[in-house]
Amino acid sequence: MRPIRILLPLLFLSFNACADTWTDPAVAAKENPDFLIQGEYGVALSGQPLAVQVIAMGEGKFDAYLLEGGLPGFGYTREKARTKLSGETADGKTVLQSADGKISAEIAGGKITVTEAEKTLAALPRVERMSHTTGEKPPAGATVLFDGSNADEWNKPEAFQDGLLANLDISTKRKFGSYRLHLEFRTPFKPDARGQGRGNSGVYHQHRYETQVLDSFGLNGEDNETGGIYKISKSIVNACLPPLQWQTYDVDFTTAEFDDEGKVTKNARMTVHLNGILVQDDTELPTTTGGAKLKITPEPGPIYIQHHGNPVFYRNIWIVEK
């Protein structure tokens, strides 16, 4: 299994919607030291005993999760232990501790050291991962919906911004039945925000079924978080990467089937890989999701990208119809 490879630093579009929102990692690193502390600590290999995900919570405060089995996609599953630590940066040190005080961690020099009863459990480097499908080129027969040159396939030309596609409640001009969809997205860094206010967007299939987009790095992986199908199915594992890293959705969508009277005989289904990791396995879609514009009918529907007050950007979108 090789779902993710190491990511080297890249330069991205600069756009600050407000004082606590960053869309460029270089600017975030310069203006907010918490950005260089938050992230994943571990090794992107299977068979590792532990990994840590550190989430910036604003003003030098952090939550972190000690994951048994390694990073998601390389060993950690929902069934394994997940221990929460909390703390802050003070006097040049970032120190975190579990609620019972038994486990502590210190972040310094690009690594985290985790201890219990003065015994070192792990000393882990900070790592940036990238899906192996990032930058994947459309195969023969694919319809390119966005390649960075224009937004001609979409209903709002203003969504084309500096070579990226902004989430301005946009729909494809074309409609689709069953297909395989590839797209890449990037959520902003909003350390002071919480929950659904943190990088919220969504990709709707046929404008009926939503695969959520959110900065849900380090969270449980619920149906309203990235990798989830809104109100229908939570993700198998939370494979969301930290904000301001490009992430991938690869979706195999099968449309509903109908009899001659227009009644559903088979519900739509969806298999989803987030960052190369399976998060939905042939999941049945018995209903539309919140915000859907179309009811379930035999008619095909567009790809719709939702705007929810957050600057989320998309790139490299293509679709192969079945």
MOVEN-V302923 format. One record per residue. N is the residue number from 1. PHI is phi in whole degrees, 0 to 359 (NA if undefined). PSI is psi in degrees with one decimal (none if undefined). Layout:
# MOVEN-V302923
[[N/PHI/PSI] [N/PHI/PSI]]
This chain:
# MOVEN-V302923
[[1/NA/129.8] [2/222/66.9] [3/285/-21.2] [4/215/142.3] [5/240/166.5] [6/293/140.7] [7/253/128.1] [8/273/154.5] [9/302/139.8] [10/232/160.7] [11/258/138.7] [12/229/172.2] [13/300/138.6] [14/262/126.0] [15/200/110.4] [16/252/106.9] [17/290/-33.8] [18/202/179.9] [19/300/-29.3] [20/252/24.1] [21/232/128.0] [22/234/140.0] [23/239/3.1] [24/237/119.0] [25/297/-32.1] [26/294/-41.3] [27/291/-42.3] [28/300/-42.1] [29/295/-33.0] [30/283/-38.5] [31/265/-21.6] [32/223/104.3] [33/298/-21.0] [34/297/-26.9] [35/298/-35.0] [36/277/-7.1] [37/262/-43.1] [38/298/154.0] [39/135/-165.4] [40/258/141.7] [41/234/120.2] [42/159/-160.7] [43/234/132.0] [44/278/59.7] [45/221/150.5] [46/286/158.1] [47/83/15.9] [48/273/142.1] [49/287/-35.9] [50/216/155.3] [51/210/164.7] [52/225/135.8] [53/248/125.3] [54/248/126.1] [55/247/124.4] [56/287/128.8] [57/246/9.5] [58/95/144.7] [59/55/41.2] [60/79/6.9] [61/259/150.1] [62/217/147.3] [63/251/149.7] [64/217/153.4] [65/232/121.8] [66/274/117.4] [67/253/122.1] [68/284/131.0] [69/99/-5.5] [70/106/-164.1] [71/286/152.3] [72/304/132.8] [73/93/-13.0] [74/232/18.1] [75/147/-35.9] [76/286/134.8] [77/227/169.2] [78/301/-27.5] [79/283/-12.9] [80/266/162.0] [81/293/143.0] [82/221/108.1] [83/253/126.8] [84/273/136.1] [85/237/150.8] [86/221/151.9] [87/178/-162.4] [88/203/169.4] [89/266/127.0] [90/210/137.3] [91/53/37.6] [92/80/4.0] [93/238/142.9] [94/251/112.0] [95/239/133.3] [96/233/157.3] [97/209/147.2] [98/287/161.5] [99/301/-33.9] [100/272/-0.7] [101/77/3.5] [102/280/-30.6] [103/243/134.1] [104/227/162.9] [105/211/149.0] [106/229/133.9] [107/252/123.9] [108/198/144.4] [109/61/30.6] [110/77/18.8] [111/214/162.0] [112/242/134.7] [113/247/121.4] [114/252/130.3] [115/230/153.2] [116/218/123.2] [117/52/45.0] [118/66/9.3] [119/257/130.1] [120/286/119.2] [121/275/-35.7] [122/194/147.7] [123/232/106.6] [124/240/135.3] [125/282/153.6] [126/285/134.5] [127/227/144.1] [128/248/124.6] [129/254/160.2] [130/215/135.8] [131/302/141.8] [132/289/-10.6] [133/265/1.9] [134/300/129.6] [135/77/9.3] [136/298/131.1] [137/278/147.0] [138/295/136.2] [139/284/173.0] [140/301/134.0] [141/91/-4.0] [142/284/152.3] [143/261/119.6] [144/276/117.5] [145/267/-24.3] [146/197/122.5] [147/237/12.7] [148/91/0.8] [149/258/-28.0] [150/191/173.9] [151/245/36.1] [152/296/-25.3] [153/278/-2.5] [154/243/161.6] [155/275/-3.1] [156/228/103.3] [157/298/-25.0] [158/291/-10.8] [159/289/-16.2] [160/281/112.1] [161/224/109.5] [162/51/45.4] [163/83/2.2] [164/239/169.5] [165/249/117.9] [166/274/150.6] [167/274/72.1] [168/258/47.0] [169/52/65.2] [170/246/147.4] [171/232/151.0] [172/289/147.9] [173/288/-28.7] [174/273/159.1] [175/241/151.1] [176/225/152.3] [177/261/-102.5] [178/264/146.3] [179/192/171.5] [180/244/126.0] [181/243/135.2] [182/239/132.8] [183/209/159.4] [184/234/139.6] [185/221/160.4] [186/219/120.6] [187/271/154.1] [188/282/167.0] [189/265/110.4] [190/229/73.8] [191/296/-24.0] [192/274/-12.6] [193/276/164.4] [194/222/153.1] [195/55/-130.4] [196/287/-4.2] [197/270/6.9] [198/247/84.6] [199/74/40.6] [200/279/133.1] [201/201/-161.5] [202/179/150.4] [203/245/118.6] [204/259/132.9] [205/263/122.2] [206/59/21.3] [207/54/32.6] [208/235/-37.9] [209/232/124.1] [210/260/126.3] [211/267/118.9] [212/291/145.8] [213/235/127.1] [214/195/151.6] [215/284/85.9] [216/250/26.2] [217/303/126.5] [218/82/-2.5] [219/274/-171.2] [220/286/-26.1] [221/88/51.9] [222/275/178.0] [223/291/-18.7] [224/258/21.6] [225/239/163.5] [226/305/131.8] [227/99/-16.1] [228/269/154.9] [229/258/114.3] [230/307/122.8] [231/67/5.0] [232/242/-49.4] [233/207/126.5] [234/283/163.9] [235/285/153.1] [236/299/-42.1] [237/211/147.1] [238/283/101.7] [239/261/15.2] [240/291/134.5] [241/270/168.1] [242/297/159.3] [243/299/152.4] [244/71/12.1] [245/255/137.5] [246/293/134.4] [247/233/160.9] [248/236/142.2] [249/246/128.9] [250/236/112.7] [251/240/126.5] [252/256/106.9] [253/250/129.4] [254/244/119.9] [255/289/161.3] [256/294/155.3] [257/248/151.1] [258/225/155.0] [259/271/-176.2] [260/295/-19.3] [261/266/3.7] [262/85/13.3] [263/270/144.1] [264/291/126.4] [265/256/-26.1] [266/218/130.0] [267/289/156.8] [268/298/157.3] [269/220/158.7] [270/211/131.1] [271/247/129.9] [272/231/131.8] [273/248/125.3] [274/252/119.8] [275/55/36.6] [276/81/2.6] [277/248/132.3] [278/294/120.4] [279/239/-17.5] [280/222/124.6] [281/247/93.7] [282/51/49.9] [283/285/130.9] [284/282/142.4] [285/242/85.7] [286/284/-19.5] [287/222/165.5] [288/285/166.8] [289/254/165.2] [290/305/136.9] [291/88/-3.3] [292/293/137.0] [293/267/-25.1] [294/251/143.0] [295/280/167.7] [296/281/109.9] [297/221/172.6] [298/292/-12.2] [299/289/139.6] [300/292/173.8] [301/212/167.6] [302/277/166.5] [303/277/128.4] [304/238/132.7] [305/247/120.7] [306/274/140.4] [307/257/131.5] [308/226/36.5] [309/80/13.1] [310/233/141.4] [311/280/86.5] [312/256/135.7] [313/240/153.5] [314/231/156.1] [315/204/169.1] [316/46/67.7] [317/249/123.7] [318/214/161.9] [319/218/139.6] [320/242/113.5] [321/283/144.3] [322/272/none]]
